[in-house]
């Protein structure tokens, strides 16, 4: 479950998911995220869902966007929240890629 650090409208969220063919993303936007536009709450809902059901909670951003939106405090809160969830496993993008690749190899 990916969250971009920008408050996108519901139309943008749904349109982007459909453009990618991510129909589960459309359903999850309403089922999991409750149509949430605020990226802080959106990511917190993703983390809570991943903690309960497994998966990946992915936060992505550009520092210039955080700076432009003056969201440094918000980013700090989100990272503190995620760090407080003890059942999560923290990995880098490279580590996640390696895990996925290994699982795909095992499935063959």
C-alpha positions in Angstrom: 0.0 0.0 0.0 1.7 3.2 -1.2 1.1 6.7 0.1 2.5 9.8 -1.6 3.1 12.7 0.7 0.5 14.9 -1.1 -3.2 15.4 -0.4 -4.7 14.1 -3.6 -8.4 14.3 -4.4 -10.4 11.1 -4.5 -10.8 11.6 -8.3 -7.0 11.7 -8.7 -6.5 8.6 -6.4 -9.1 6.6 -8.3 -8.0 7.8 -11.7 -4.4 6.9 -11.1 -5.2 3.4 -9.8 -7.5 2.7 -12.8 -4.8 4.1 -15.2 -2.4 1.5 -13.7 -5.0 -1.3 -13.8 -4.8 -1.4 -10.0 -8.5 -2.3 -9.3 -7.6 -3.5 -5.8 -6.2 0.0 -5.2 -9.5 1.5 -6.0 -11.3 -0.8 -3.6 -8.7 -0.3 -0.9 -8.9 3.5 -1.3 -12.5 3.3 0.0 -12.4 0.1 2.1 -9.0 0.6 3.9 -8.4 4.3 3.6 -12.1 5.3 3.8 -11.5 7.8 1.0 -9.0 9.7 3.1 -7.3 12.6 1.3 -4.9 13.6 4.1 -1.7 11.7 3.4 -0.8 11.4 7.1 -4.0 9.6 8.0 -3.9 7.7 4.7 -0.4 6.2 5.6 -1.5 5.5 9.2 -4.4 3.4 7.8 -2.0 1.6 5.5 0.3 0.8 8.3 -2.5 -0.4 10.5 -3.8 -2.7 7.7 -0.4 -4.1 7.0 0.2 -4.7 10.7 -3.1 -6.7 10.8 -2.9 -8.5 7.5 0.7 -8.4 6.3 2.0 -6.7 3.2 3.9 -3.5 2.5 3.3 0.0 3.7 5.2 2.3 1.4 5.6 6.0 1.9 7.2 8.0 -0.9 8.1 11.6 -1.2 10.5 14.2 -2.5 12.0 16.5 0.1 11.2 19.6 -2.0 7.5 18.7 -1.8 7.7 18.3 2.0 9.5 21.7 2.1 7.1 23.4 -0.3 4.1 22.1 1.7 5.8 22.8 5.1 5.0 19.2 6.1 8.2 18.4 8.0 6.3 18.1 11.3 3.7 15.9 9.6 6.5 13.7 8.2 8.1 13.4 11.6 4.8 12.3 13.2 4.2 9.7 10.4 7.7 8.2 10.9 7.3 8.2 14.7 4.0 6.4 14.2 5.4 3.8 11.9 8.5 3.3 14.2 6.1 2.6 17.1 4.4 -0.3 15.3 6.6 -3.1 16.7 5.1 -5.9 14.5 6.4 -4.2 11.3 9.6 -5.3 9.6 11.6 -2.4 8.2 13.4 -2.9 5.0 15.0 -0.8 2.3 13.7 -0.8 -1.3 16.6 -3.0 -2.2 15.9 -5.5 0.6 12.2 -5.6 -0.4 13.1 -6.3 -4.1 15.4 -9.1 -3.0 12.6 -10.6 -0.9 10.1 -10.4 -3.7 12.6 -11.9 -6.2 13.4 -14.8 -3.8 9.7 -15.5 -3.4 9.1 -15.5 -7.1 12.0 -17.9 -7.6 10.6 -20.2 -4.9 7.2 -20.2 -6.7 8.7 -21.5 -9.9 
